[in-house]
């Protein structure tokens, strides 16, 4: 008996050791919308984009000089392409950047790069032009900096930052001080008159024997820190350029201050636990309106397929994760010399050089998924505009850039059920009567916000299959894995055509052992597409949002039901036996809140205007 008890305790300790809580993943993931993919320039590279104060988008690129272009409809179409800098004297002008100052002035900077044969009168440099009439006319060329006249000792890649004081800064990679070595630093010039005149170059950062390069500066959300994304090939153990940030207090503003190799102000900013292959150059950095940061870079990861990678960082421009690639590539496609813009109220625009063209795609950073209260949803496998899901077209979630199959998803709820729908654009649909391989969408739910590393009690999994079947699973603390359970009460409807299918499901709250919708409860969810390409396929292509793992509920996205003033629950017009000592005459209406507490009762015979009332903030209203 004693031995059995010890064995039981030992087994319990093993289970307890497996039951690992993990700090929840609360950063944004970006949902890239492939339907927003547009060509910005028919030729060009090194493109940059901003949103102007008048609401237009403006982009610039290098293509036989420096060109600009505008969009008046949020990037759906582009027009007014104009060359503002010509290539002359065997000197291509490259790598433009642009900024609109607080007073409305637009500044476009660029990088003259003399071609061979080199002559001492043609130097590698940084120049700019200004427009004070929203881009209609442009000033003459303005000098910012010169390096040497040979490629080995040039200066490169200008990028601008305006400080709250009105000071305009131009950052660039600079080999000019190192004519006897291959080293490179980041330098910066200042202008105090909106870019009309510029001071001498000052050092920002330098790693001896290496090449800090391609700077992009921002002011962080705290309003007190200048942060500059650079490429740095000096980190030990990587053997490659690594996305890096250097920073400086705004009050110091690089006056007598620069960042060396060992400074605490230099940071390898990517979360290498979640993104172990985050290597590459050409970084670009921006700040979201709520403080999170966005960084892109390019890499071929050693296989020759150059791709654009984008990460979400915290308000300190650190802990970058949620790596995604907006542009699905195939064949000889390459996405290189890219940038990101933040427009509207936080939409991220990826801008990429793709096979000689410049293209853009919009992404939507989301921290928390939500379900609104809806009373009009019909589970029929059809998506009707304004049916009641969070987005009018049921597209709160947009995925599909990883494997090229676009799918959307959305949530809603009512007093009885949680609703989920997904539309999958799929021309190779493979329904199956088996249990292992079939097209469909997996929905994972951590109902209790357990944030575990393995499936446990309170975690559920629903496979909504193209063939109309539902497979339901639940985690168990004692087994730490998904266990098949009865799908009793779960209703699934599926419709499909040759190019897409729609799944729509209603999961009763009673399935989870709940009598009422858990409004106010922190939960976590994750959808995952399962896509089988051929009938004989023995594998399934899967895609969830970045960093999401089907086993680890701490990686799911935060999820809540939106509180609604339409949550008053009518009781039958008869006495309520649970409310002892309170009389309700036949014909009265009782109103209950979401947790089942009676809010009020009104006799219909005396106050007919209160029939079918609800309660909003303690006040009665007609339905």
C-alpha positions in Angstrom: 0.0 0.0 0.0 2.8 2.4 0.9 4.6 1.5 -2.3 1.5 2.2 -4.4 1.0 5.5 -2.7 4.5 6.6 -3.4 4.1 5.5 -7.0 0.9 7.6 -7.3 2.6 10.6 -5.7 5.6 10.2 -8.1 3.2 10.1 -11.1 1.4 13.2 -9.9 4.7 15.0 -9.6 5.6 14.1 -13.2 2.3 15.4 -14.4 2.7 18.6 -12.3 6.2 19.1 -13.8 4.7 18.9 -17.3 2.0 21.4 -16.4 4.0 24.5 -17.3 2.5 27.9 -17.3 4.0 30.4 -19.7 3.7 34.2 -19.7 1.0 34.9 -22.3 1.9 36.2 -25.8 0.3 39.6 -25.8 2.1 41.3 -28.7 0.4 42.1 -32.0 0.5 39.8 -35.0 0.1 41.2 -38.5 -2.6 39.9 -40.7 -1.5 40.5 -44.3 -4.2 40.9 -46.9 -3.1 39.5 -50.2 -6.2 41.2 -51.8 -4.5 44.6 -51.1 -1.4 43.7 -53.2 -0.9 46.5 -55.8 1.9 47.6 -58.2 3.2 51.0 -57.2 5.9 51.5 -59.8 6.3 49.4 -63.0 10.0 49.6 -62.6 12.3 50.5 -59.7 13.8 49.5 -56.4 14.7 50.7 -52.9 11.1 52.2 -52.7 9.9 54.2 -49.7 6.3 55.3 -48.8 4.6 57.8 -46.4 1.1 59.1 -45.8 0.9 62.8 -46.4 -0.9 65.3 -44.2 -3.7 65.6 -46.9 -4.4 61.9 -46.7 -2.6 60.9 -50.0 0.1 58.2 -50.1 3.4 59.2 -51.6 6.1 56.8 -52.7 9.6 57.3 -54.2 11.9 54.9 -56.0 15.2 54.7 -57.9 14.6 54.0 -61.6 16.9 55.8 -64.0 17.0 58.6 -61.4 14.6 59.4 -58.6 10.8 59.1 -59.3 7.8 59.9 -57.1 4.2 58.8 -57.4 0.9 59.4 -55.5 -2.3 57.6 -54.5 -5.5 59.4 -53.5 -7.4 56.2 -52.7 -5.4 54.5 -49.9 -3.1 52.7 -52.3 -5.7 51.1 -54.5 -4.4 53.0 -57.5 -1.3 55.1 -58.2 -0.9 58.0 -60.6 1.2 61.2 -61.3 4.5 59.4 -61.6 7.2 62.0 -62.1 11.0 62.0 -62.3 12.4 64.6 -59.9 16.1 63.7 -60.2 17.8 62.9 -63.5 21.0 60.7 -63.8 23.7 62.9 -65.4 27.4 62.8 -65.7 27.6 59.0 -65.5 26.3 59.2 -61.9 23.2 57.2 -61.0 21.1 58.6 -58.2 20.0 55.8 -55.8 18.2 54.7 -52.6 15.8 57.6 -52.0 14.0 58.4 -48.7 11.3 60.9 -48.0 9.7 62.7 -45.1 7.0 65.4 -44.7 7.8 67.9 -42.1 5.4 69.4 -39.6 5.1 72.6 -41.7 4.1 70.5 -44.7 7.4 70.6 -46.6 8.3 67.3 -48.3 12.0 66.4 -48.5 13.3 63.6 -50.7 16.9 62.5 -50.1 19.1 60.3 -52.4 22.5 58.9 -52.9 24.7 59.9 -56.0 26.9 56.9 -56.9 29.4 57.6 -59.6 30.1 54.8 -62.1 33.5 53.8 -63.4 35.8 55.2 -64.6 36.0 57.1 -61.4 37.1 60.8 -61.4 37.8 62.9 -58.4 35.2 65.5 -59.4 32.4 63.0 -59.0 31.9 61.9 -55.4 29.6 59.5 -53.6 27.3 61.7 -51.6 24.0 62.5 -50.1 21.6 65.1 -51.6 18.0 66.2 -51.2 15.3 68.2 -52.9 12.4 70.0 -51.2 8.7 70.7 -52.2 6.6 73.3 -50.4 3.5 72.7 -52.5 2.6 69.1 -51.8 4.9 67.6 -54.4 3.9 69.6 -57.4 7.3 71.4 -57.8 10.7 70.7 -56.5 13.8 72.8 -55.5 17.2 72.5 -57.0 19.5 69.9 -55.6 20.7 70.5 -52.0 24.1 69.3 -50.8 24.1 67.2 -47.5 27.4 65.2 -47.5 30.2 63.9 -49.7 32.5 60.9 -49.2 35.3 59.8 -51.6 35.1 59.3 -55.3 35.6 55.5 -55.3 33.1 52.7 -54.4 35.3 51.4 -51.6 35.1 54.7 -49.7 31.6 56.0 -50.4 28.5 56.9 -48.4 25.1 55.3 -48.7 21.4 55.1 -47.9 20.1 58.4 -46.5 17.1 58.3 -44.0 15.4 61.3 -42.3 14.1 62.1 -38.9 12.4 65.3 -37.7 12.7 66.0 -33.9 10.0 67.7 -31.9 12.2 70.9 -31.9 12.0 71.1 -35.7 15.6 69.9 -36.2 15.8 67.7 -39.3 18.4 64.9 -39.2 19.7 62.8 -42.1 21.3 59.5 -41.2 23.5 57.5 -43.6 26.1 54.7 -43.8 29.6 56.3 -44.1 32.9 54.8 -45.3 34.3 58.3 -45.8 36.4 58.2 -42.6 37.9 54.8 -43.3 39.8 55.1 -46.6 42.5 52.6 -45.5 40.1 49.9 -44.3 36.7 48.3 -45.2 35.1 49.7 -42.0 31.9 51.7 -42.0 30.1 53.9 -39.5 26.7 55.5 -39.2 26.9 59.3 -39.6 24.3 62.0 -39.2 23.9 65.6 -40.5 21.6 68.2 -39.0 19.4 70.9 -40.6 17.7 73.7 -38.7 15.9 75.3 -41.6 13.8 72.4 -43.0 16.5 70.9 -45.1 17.7 74.0 -46.9 21.2 73.9 -45.4 23.1 71.1 -43.5 25.9 70.8 -40.9 28.9 68.5 -41.0 28.6 64.8 -40.5 28.7 63.5 -36.9 29.3 59.9 -35.8 26.3 57.9 -34.5 27.7 54.4 -34.1 30.7 52.4 -35.1 31.9 48.8 -34.5 35.6 48.5 -35.1 36.6 46.2 -38.0 33.0 45.8 -39.1 30.3 47.6 -41.1 27.3 49.2 -39.4 25.0 50.1 -42.3 21.6 51.1 -43.7 20.2 53.3 -40.9 16.6 54.1 -40.3 15.7 56.4 -37.3 12.5 56.9 -35.3 11.5 58.5 -32.1 10.0 55.9 -29.8 6.6 56.1 -28.3 8.0 57.4 -25.0 9.0 60.6 -26.8 12.4 60.5 -25.2 14.4 58.1 -27.2 16.0 58.2 -30.7 16.2 54.7 -32.0 18.0 53.7 -35.2 17.7 50.3 -37.0 21.0 49.3 -38.6 22.5 46.2 -40.2 25.5 44.9 -38.1 27.8 42.1 -39.2 29.9 42.1 -36.0 27.8 40.0 -33.6 29.8 36.9 -32.5 28.5 33.5 -33.6 26.2 34.7 -36.4 28.6 35.2 -39.4 26.1 37.5 -41.1 24.4 40.8 -40.9 22.0 40.9 -38.0 19.1 43.4 -37.5 20.2 45.7 -34.8 19.2 48.9 -33.0 21.3 51.7 -31.5 19.7 54.4 -29.5 20.3 57.7 -27.7 18.3 59.8 -25.2 16.5 62.6 -27.1 17.8 65.1 -24.6 21.4 64.0 -25.5 20.7 64.0 -29.2 24.1 62.5 -30.2 25.9 65.5 -28.8 29.3 64.1 -27.7 27.7 60.6 -27.7 28.0 57.6 -30.0 27.5 53.9 -29.7 30.4 51.5 -29.9 30.5 47.7 -30.2 30.1 47.0 -26.4 27.6 49.8 -25.6 24.4 48.9 -23.7 22.8 51.2 -26.3 23.4 48.7 -29.0 20.9 45.8 -29.1 20.4 42.6 -31.1 16.7 43.3 -31.1 15.1 40.1 -32.4 13.7 37.5 -30.0 15.9 34.6 -31.2 14.0 32.0 -29.2 10.9 32.5 -31.4 12.8 33.7 -34.5 16.1 31.7 -34.5 16.9 32.4 -38.2 16.5 36.2 -38.0 19.5 37.1 -40.0 20.0 39.6 -42.9 20.4 43.2 -43.8 18.5 46.2 -45.2 16.4 46.9 -42.0 13.6 49.4 -41.9 11.9 50.6 -38.7 8.6 52.3 -37.9 6.4 53.0 -34.8 2.7 52.0 -34.5 0.3 54.7 -33.0 0.0 52.7 -29.7 3.7 52.3 -29.3 4.7 48.9 -30.7 7.4 48.9 -33.3 7.6 47.3 -36.8 10.9 46.2 -38.3 11.6 44.7 -41.7 14.8 43.2 -43.3 15.7 41.0 -46.1 17.5 37.6 -46.1 18.0 34.5 -48.3 18.7 32.3 -45.2 21.4 30.7 -47.3 19.2 29.2 -49.9 19.3 32.0 -52.5 15.6 33.0 -52.2 15.7 36.6 -51.1 12.6 37.4 -49.1 11.2 40.3 -47.0 10.6 39.5 -43.3 8.7 41.7 -40.9 8.6 41.6 -37.1 6.6 43.3 -34.3 8.6 44.7 -31.4 7.7 46.3 -28.1 7.6 50.0 -27.3 11.4 49.9 -26.7 12.0 48.5 -30.2 13.2 45.3 -28.6 11.9 41.7 -28.4 10.9 41.7 -32.1 9.0 38.5 -33.0 5.9 37.4 -35.0 8.0 37.1 -38.1 6.0 37.1 -41.3 6.6 37.4 -45.0 3.9 39.5 -46.8 4.7 38.4 -50.3 4.3 34.8 -51.3 7.2 34.0 -53.7 7.6 31.3 -56.3 10.1 30.4 -59.0 12.6 33.2 -59.5 10.7 35.8 -57.4 12.8 38.0 -55.1 11.6 40.6 -52.5 14.5 42.9 -52.0 15.5 46.4 -50.8 12.2 46.8 -49.0 10.6 49.2 -46.5 7.5 49.5 -44.4 5.1 52.4 -43.8 2.5 53.0 -41.1 -0.6 54.8 -42.4 -4.2 55.6 -41.3 -4.7 54.5 -37.7 -2.0 51.8 -37.7 -2.2 49.9 -41.0 1.3 48.6 -42.0 2.2 48.8 -45.6 5.0 46.5 -46.9 6.8 47.9 -49.9 9.0 45.5 -51.9 11.1 45.4 -55.0 9.8 42.4 -56.8 11.4 41.3 -60.1 12.0 44.9 -61.3 8.7 46.3 -60.1 7.7 47.9 -56.8 4.7 46.4 -55.1 2.8 47.0 -51.8 0.6 45.0 -49.5 -1.4 46.1 -46.4 -1.2 44.4 -43.1 -3.3 44.8 -40.0 -1.6 44.5 -36.6 -3.9 42.9 -34.0 -3.3 42.2 -30.3 -6.7 40.8 -29.3 -9.5 39.1 -31.2 -13.0 39.9 -30.3 -16.5 38.6 -30.7 -19.5 41.0 -30.8 -23.0 40.1 -29.6 -25.1 39.2 -32.7 -28.8 38.2 -32.9 -29.0 37.7 -36.7 -26.5 35.0 -37.5 -27.8 32.0 -39.4 -25.5 29.0 -39.5 -25.8 28.2 -43.2 -22.3 28.3 -44.5 -22.9 31.7 -46.2 -21.3 35.0 -45.2 -23.8 37.8 -45.5 -22.6 41.4 -45.2 -23.3 42.8 -41.7 -24.5 39.4 -40.5 -23.2 40.2 -37.0 -19.5 39.2 -37.1 -16.8 41.5 -35.9 -16.0 42.7 -39.4 -18.9 43.4 -41.8 -17.3 40.9 -44.3 -16.3 38.5 -41.5 -12.6 39.1 -42.0 -11.2 39.9 -38.5 -8.5 37.3 -39.2 -6.7 37.3 -42.6 -4.0 34.7 -43.3 -2.6 32.8 -46.2 0.8 34.4 -47.2 2.8 31.5 -45.9 1.4 28.8 -48.2 -0.5 30.9 -50.7 -4.1 29.9 -49.7 -5.9 33.0 -48.5 -8.4 32.4 -45.7 -10.3 34.8 -43.4 -12.0 34.1 -40.1 -14.3 35.9 -37.6 -16.3 35.5 -34.4 -19.6 36.5 -32.9 -21.8 35.2 -30.0 -25.3 35.3 -28.6 -26.9 33.9 -25.5 -26.7 30.4 -26.7 -23.5 29.9 -28.8 -20.1 31.1 -29.9 -20.0 31.5 -33.7 -17.0 31.1 -36.0 -16.8 31.4 -39.8 -14.0 31.1 -42.3 -13.7 31.6 -46.0 -10.9 29.7 -47.7 -9.8 30.5 -51.3 -8.9 27.0 -52.5 -8.8 25.6 -56.0 -7.5 22.1 -54.8 -10.2 21.2 -52.3 -9.7 17.7 -50.9 -12.6 16.6 -48.6 -12.0 13.3 -46.9 -14.1 10.8 -44.9 -11.0 9.8 -42.9 -9.9 11.4 -39.7 -6.3 12.4 -40.4 -6.1 14.3 -43.7 -8.8 16.6 -44.9 -9.2 20.3 -45.9 -10.7 22.4 -43.2 -10.0 24.9 -40.4 -8.9 24.0 -36.9 -10.1 26.2 -34.1 -8.2 26.2 -30.8 -9.7 27.7 -27.7 -8.2 28.2 -24.2 -11.4 29.0 -22.4 -9.8 29.7 -19.0 -6.7 31.6 -20.3 -4.5 28.8 -18.8 -1.5 29.8 -21.0 0.1 26.4 -20.9 2.7 24.7 -23.0 0.6 21.6 -23.5 -3.2 21.0 -23.9 -4.9 21.0 -20.5 -8.4 21.2 -19.0 -10.2 24.2 -20.4 -8.4 23.9 -23.8 -10.5 22.8 -26.8 -9.9 22.0 -30.4 -12.5 21.8 -33.2 -11.6 20.5 -36.7 -14.2 22.1 -39.0 -13.9 19.9 -42.0 -14.7 20.6 -45.6 -16.7 17.4 -45.7 -19.1 18.8 -43.1 -17.9 16.8 -40.1 -16.7 18.2 -36.8 -13.9 16.6 -34.8 -13.8 17.8 -31.2 -11.0 17.5 -28.7 -10.3 18.6 -25.2 -7.0 18.8 -23.2 -6.7 16.9 -20.0 -4.3 17.9 -17.1 -3.6 14.2 -16.5 -2.5 13.5 -20.1 -1.2 16.7 -21.5 -2.5 16.0 -25.0 -5.6 16.4 -27.2 -8.2 13.8 -26.4 -11.1 13.1 -28.8 -14.5 14.0 -27.3 -18.1 14.0 -28.5 -19.1 17.0 -30.6 -22.6 16.9 -29.3 -24.5 20.2 -30.0 -21.8 21.7 -32.3 -23.4 22.7 -35.5 -21.4 23.1 -38.7 -22.5 24.2 -42.1 -20.3 24.2 -45.2 -20.7 25.6 -48.7 -18.2 25.5 -51.5 -17.5 26.3 -55.2 -14.6 25.5 -57.5 -12.5 28.3 -56.0 -13.5 28.6 -52.4 -15.3 27.1 -49.5 -16.9 28.5 -46.3 -17.3 26.8 -42.9 -19.6 28.3 -40.3 -20.0 26.8 -36.8 -22.1 27.3 -33.7 -20.6 26.0 -30.5 -23.1 26.0 -27.7 -22.0 27.5 -24.4 -23.4 24.4 -22.7 -20.7 22.4 -24.6 -18.2 24.2 -22.3 -20.4 23.6 -19.3 -21.5 27.2 -19.2 -25.1 28.5 -18.8 -24.3 32.0 -20.1 -21.7 33.7 -22.4 -18.5 34.4 -20.5 -18.5 38.1 -21.0 -15.6 39.7 -19.2 -13.5 36.5 -19.2 -10.0 36.5 -20.7 -9.7 33.7 -23.2 -7.3 32.8 -26.0 -8.0 31.4 -29.5 -6.1 30.4 -32.7 -7.4 29.3 -36.1 -5.2 27.1 -38.3 -5.8 26.2 -41.9 -5.3 22.6 -43.0 -4.8 22.3 -46.8 -4.4 19.1 -48.6 -3.3 19.7 -52.2 -4.0 16.3 -53.9 -6.1 13.2 -53.2 -2.9 11.1 -52.7 -1.2 13.7 -50.5 0.1 12.2 -47.3 0.8 15.6 -45.8 -1.1 18.7 -45.0 0.0 22.3 -45.5 -0.8 24.2 -42.3 -0.9 27.9 -41.5 -1.7 29.8 -38.3 -0.7 33.3 -37.4 3.0 34.0 -36.6 4.4 32.3 -33.5 1.2 30.3 -32.9 1.6 26.7 -31.8 -1.4 24.4 -31.6 -0.1 22.7 -28.5 0.9 25.8 -26.5 -2.1 27.9 -25.6 0.1 30.8 -24.3 0.8 31.4 -28.0 -2.8 31.8 -29.0 -4.2 35.3 -29.3 -6.1 37.0 -26.5 -9.8 36.8 -27.0 -12.9 38.4 -25.4 -16.6 38.8 -25.9 -17.6 42.4 -26.4 -20.0 43.6 -23.8 -23.3 44.7 -25.3 -26.3 46.7 -24.1 -28.4 44.0 -25.9 -27.5 41.3 -23.3 -30.7 41.7 -21.3 -32.2 38.1 -21.2 -36.0 37.8 -21.1 -37.4 35.3 -18.8 -40.7 33.6 -19.6 -43.8 35.6 -18.5 -44.4 33.4 -15.5 -43.1 33.4 -11.9 -39.5 32.6 -11.5 -39.2 29.7 -9.0 -35.5 30.6 -8.3 -36.4 34.0 -6.9 -38.0 33.0 -3.6 -40.0 35.7 -1.8 -40.5 37.8 -4.9 -43.8 37.7 -6.7 -44.2 38.0 -10.4 -47.7 37.8 -11.6 -48.6 36.1 -14.9 -48.2 38.4 -17.8 -45.2 40.3 -16.4 -41.8 40.7 -18.1 -38.6 39.9 -16.2 -35.2 41.1 -17.4 -32.0 39.3 -16.5 -28.3 40.2 -16.9 -25.7 38.1 -18.5 -24.9 36.1 -15.3 -28.5 35.3 -14.7 -29.4 37.8 -12.1 -32.9 39.3 -12.4 -32.6 43.1 -13.0 -36.3 44.0 -12.9 -39.9 42.9 -13.6 -42.8 45.0 -14.9 -46.4 44.1 -15.1 -47.5 44.1 -18.7 -51.1 44.8 -17.8 -50.2 48.2 -16.3 -47.1 49.3 -18.2 -47.4 47.9 -21.8 -44.8 50.3 -23.1 -42.2 48.2 -21.2 -43.0 44.9 -23.0 -39.8 43.1 -24.1 -37.6 45.7 -22.4 -33.9 45.5 -21.9 -31.6 47.3 -19.5 -28.8 49.6 -20.5 -26.6 51.1 -17.7 -29.5 50.6 -15.3 -32.1 52.2 -17.5 -35.0 50.4 -19.3 -35.3 50.7 -23.1 -37.6 49.2 -25.7 -36.1 46.3 -27.8 
